[in-house]
Structures are given as C-alpha cells and as structure tokens.
C-alpha cells in the first residue's frame, strides 16, 4: 500500500523526494520488526522475541491510560461528595 501511495504522489505531483524517504524508512521498519529479527538476523526466539508477540500499546493508548489514572481520584472524590449530598 505505501508503494501505491508513493506512485500516486509521484504521478500526480512529480514528487521524487517521497521515494527517497520510503527507500530509507521501509528497510528500517522491517528490521525493527520482531519476526525479522528472528528470521533474518538469526536471533533466538526467547524473552521479548518469544511468540505470541505482545501487542505493544501506541502512544495514544498510553496517554489515555495516564489521563484516566490521574483523573480517577478526582472522580472518586466527586462521587463521594454526591453521596454525602443525598
């Protein structure tokens, strides 16, 4: 899919720089994948590389979790105040 998007950008706007960036980033992304570390680089499938691979949370999930944890005490306090008013 990234190749199709790059081709469209090149065809529509004749942007060549995008291809250069993709030529560098694609191999770097592949070498960062756990499955590639096992099969291409020959690392043992132990520890962090053992299967099934853990699903890593993205930055948005981490941010949401931090916000909910920081707001949890405030929400509990508001609920207690509501119960006291009743």
HELIX and SHEET records of a PDB file:
HELIX    1   1 UNK A    2  UNK A   13  1                                  12    
HELIX    2   2 UNK A   17  UNK A   32  1                                  16    
HELIX    3   3 UNK A   34  UNK A   39  1                                   6    
HELIX    4   4 UNK A   47  UNK A   49  5                                   3    
HELIX    5   5 UNK A   59  UNK A   85  1                                  27    
END                                                                             
